[in-house]
Amino acid sequence: MITGKTRFFGLIGSPITHSLSPLIHNYLFKRLGRDACYGCFETSGLKPAVLGMKTLGFCGFNVTIPFKEKILPFLDKIDKKAKVIGAVNTVAVTGSGLAGYNTDCSGFVGSLQRISFSLKKSRVLVLGAGGAARAITAGLAENKAERIILYDRVSAKSAGLARSFSGVFPRTKILQAEKEDIFDLREIDLVVNATGLGLNPDDPLPLIFDKFNRDILAYDLIYSLKKTKFMAEAAEKGVKTCNGLWMLIFQAIDAQNIWFKDDCRKTALPLYNYILRKGI
C-alpha cells in the first residue's frame, strides 16, 4: 500500500515498455519489507525528466537508453568506476545532489561468475560501443581478460572506446575490429551482443556463427525469456548461450544496495524464480 511515507524510484529512457525493472524492484521491495514503489517513465527529454525526479522527491532512479552517457553532466557526483566507464545506469538522490553509479558492470560480471565462466586470460568480442558495451568492457578488463575486440557499425565509436580504455587498462589488449574481422571466432572465448539488435523481430543478425571456437560462449544482453535471433543462430550451430536476465537481476540488486546501503544479493535466486513463474 502506498502511503505518505512511501519512497519512490523509477526508470527513465526510451523505449522502456518492455522493461522488467518495475517487476524486479517492486518484488524486492515487498520481499525485503521496504515501503517503496518503482515505476517506468518513458521520455525523450532528459533534462525535464531529471528535474522532475528531483522536484517530486524521488529517492533514486535508473537510466537506460539513450541516456546512460548523456546524463553525466546532470550529476553532482560520479562514482569512480562509472567515471571510467563513462556511463551511468543508477542514480541516488542525496542531500548533496545526484550521485551516479554503474551497476551494469558488476551485474555482467556477476552473471558470468554464476555460471563459472572465468574471464581471466579470456579473449572476447564485444558487438556495440554504447553505454552497456562500455560497462562490459570495463568489467572484462578489470577481471583480467587477455584481449577485447570491439566492433560497432559506427567505427569511430568502437575506435574511440578502444583508445580510451587502452590507457585505463594497459594490461589488457583492447582493439577495434572492422566488419570483415568479426566472422572468424576460432580464437574467441566469449562473444557479447551489446547492440540491441534483437529487440525487434525484424532486426538483422549482429553476427553469423561460421568459424568459431567450440568452447565459445554467446552472450546476448537482451533478457527476453524467448531466444533472440542471435541466441537461436548460436544454439543451432551448437554454441553455448546465455542471455542478459541474470545481468539484469544482479544490476538491479546492486542498485538497491546503493539506494538502501545494504547487501541483498541473497534475493537473486528467489527473484529469478519469480520472473520465470511470471513467464515474461
C-alpha positions, -999 to 999 in steps of 0.1 A, spaced: 0 0 0 13 34 -9 13 59 20 27 93 27 59 77 38 64 56 7 97 62 -11 96 65 -49 120 52 -75 118 48 -113 133 43 -147 138 69 -174 146 63 -210 131 53 -243 118 28 -253 110 12 -219 76 -5 -224 94 -39 -224 113 -32 -192 112 -58 -163 126 -32 -139 92 -24 -122 85 -61 -117 120 -67 -103 123 -37 -80 87 -39 -66 93 -77 -59 125 -68 -40 107 -40 -21 80 -64 -10 103 -93 -1 126 -71 19 98 -52 36 106 -18 21 79 9 19 88 18 -16 74 19 -52 90 17 -86 77 28 -120 86 34 -156 87 69 -171 93 69 -209 107 102 -221 128 117 -249 137 147 -227 165 140 -203 167 174 -186 130 177 -176 130 140 -165 159 146 -142 144 178 -129 111 160 -123 127 132 -103 144 158 -80 114 181 -77 90 152 -69 112 138 -42 123 106 -58 150 88 -38 167 73 -68 162 62 -104 177 41 -131 188 53 -165 186 33 -198 190 40 -235 196 67 -248 206 85 -216 234 64 -199 262 86 -213 242 118 -217 232 120 -180 267 126 -168 266 165 -170 235 165 -148 251 147 -119 267 163 -89 289 133 -81 300 103 -102 314 71 -87 350 63 -98 341 32 -117 312 50 -135 335 78 -144 360 53 -160 331 37 -179 317 70 -190 281 58 -184 257 57 -155 226 35 -151 218 41 -114 213 75 -97 209 81 -59 192 113 -49 210 125 -18 211 156 4 241 169 -16 226 162 -50 226 135 -76 252 107 -74 257 84 -104 268 48 -104 272 19 -129 258 -14 -118 257 -29 -154 294 -37 -149 290 -56 -117 258 -72 -130 275 -85 -161 305 -99 -142 282 -115 -115 262 -133 -142 293 -149 -156 306 -158 -122 273 -176 -116 279 -200 -145 316 -203 -135 329 -187 -167 364 -174 -160 373 -141 -175 410 -144 -166 431 -146 -198 399 -148 -219 396 -135 -255 364 -115 -260 345 -100 -289 321 -72 -279 295 -61 -305 285 -25 -299 301 5 -283 273 22 -264 268 26 -226 263 -11 -220 293 -21 -241 314 4 -221 304 -12 -188 310 -47 -201 345 -38 -215 354 -23 -181 342 -54 -163 362 -77 -187 394 -57 -183 390 -54 -145 388 -92 -144 420 -97 -164 406 -106 -199 436 -110 -222 422 -94 -253 390 -75 -260 380 -68 -296 353 -41 -301 331 -38 -332 304 -12 -339 288 -2 -372 300 33 -365 337 25 -365 346 58 -348 327 48 -317 345 15 -313 378 31 -322 373 58 -295 363 33 -269 393 11 -276 416 41 -275 403 55 -242 401 21 -224 436 10 -235 450 39 -214 430 29 -184 436 -9 -186 471 -13 -201 474 -50 -192 445 -59 -215 448 -56 -252 418 -36 -263 414 -34 -301 389 -22 -327 377 -46 -354 363 -40 -388 333 -59 -400 353 -84 -420 373 -93 -389 344 -105 -367 334 -136 -386 364 -157 -376 358 -166 -340 383 -195 -336 404 -176 -311 374 -160 -292 362 -175 -259 332 -151 -254 311 -130 -278 288 -104 -264 259 -88 -283 256 -53 -267 240 -38 -298 203 -40 -290 197 -59 -323 171 -85 -315 147 -63 -295 125 -62 -327 117 -94 -346 127 -78 -379 162 -69 -367 191 -83 -387 215 -108 -370 245 -90 -354 268 -119 -362 268 -152 -382 285 -182 -365 307 -199 -391 343 -203 -379 344 -205 -341 360 -220 -311 339 -250 -300 340 -238 -263 328 -203 -271 300 -187 -251 275 -165 -269 261 -139 -245 231 -117 -255 224 -87 -232 188 -88 -243 170 -106 -214 138 -119 -231 130 -155 -220 125 -163 -256 156 -169 -277 167 -139 -297 179 -144 -333 215 -141 -321 210 -169 -295 190 -191 -319 217 -188 -345 243 -197 -319 224 -226 -305 217 -240 -340 254 -242 -345 260 -259 -312 273 -229 -294 266 -224 -256 244 -194 -250 235 -170 -221 210 -141 -221 210 -109 -200 185 -119 -174 210 -127 -146 228 -95 -155 196 -76 -152 189 -92 -118 223 -85 -104 225 -49 -117 190 -43 -101 201 -58 -68 233 -37 -68 212 -6 -75 191 -14 -44 223 -19 -24 233 16 -33 199 32 -26 194 14 8 231 9 17 229 -28 23 235 -61 6 205 -80 -8 222 -104 -32 208 -133 -13 175 -125 -30 189 -132 -65 176 -168 -69 141 -162 -55 139 -132 -78 150 -153 -108 124 -180 -100 97 -153 -96 104 -140 -131 102 -175 -145 69 -180 -128 56 -148 -144 68 -161 -178 78 -127 -190 
